[in-house]
Each structure stands twice: as structure tokens, then as C-alpha cells.
Amino acid sequence: RHLLTNPKDRKVVICENFLQTQRFREALASVLFKQFSVVGVMMTPALPLALVPLGTPTGLILNVGYKETSVICVYEGMIIIQSCRSVDLGVFAHLMSIQRMISQSGTVKAGRELKK
């Protein structure tokens, strides 16, 4: 209700998680067509789009998230699902590590005074 454009004049591109269910895709498309009356909807997996600025359809994607990091191979624009590897280590773990290092041996500058 607070869009800054008229959705009836627009096509929509959804960059989605490649593991998303068909049921969710259909529900999303239904809402976009029925509630917002969009002209068209295109759904594409988000990971291969990371290769677009490089001008190549093939590459290795490293996706570092907040709590998880994953690596996946994309060949000619197609995700090779068997190549997907994930580890429960993301930005959050690095932030906690930095926080621990600062609290153990760091100093804080408050005005002109250094505090340990």
C-alpha cells in the first residue's frame, strides 16, 4: 500500500534461494498477480547472478552469511547442486572472535585517556 510506483506498470524480478519450494514460488506469484496486478514475474536463482558483473556464466560462488558460509559451483548459468558445501561459520563467529580478542587484550580510548 506504500509503494512509490504503480505495480500495474511494472514487471518484477525475484532473485530467490535456489532451494525454495515450488509451493512458495506459486504463492508469491499469485500474490503479485492478484493483489498487485503486476505485468509479469520472473524468478531466477540469486547465486548465478553474482557472476553477471564478471561476464561469465561459470564460476565458484562463496556465500558468506551471518551464521553460515557456503560454496557452490555454477556451470553455464546452472547451479551444480552436488557441489554445494556449507559450514556453520559465518560473520557472527568472526564478530564474536574479535569481541573476545578486544575484551582480553584490547584497549579503549575514552577522550584522551586509554583504558585497558
Secondary structure, DSSP 8 states (H G I E B T S, - for coil): ---SS-GGG-EEEEEE-TT--HHHHHHHHHHHHHTS--SEEEEEEHHHHTTGGGT-S-EEEEEE-SS-EEEEEEETTEEEEEEEEEES--HHHHHHHHHHHHHHH--EEETTEEE-
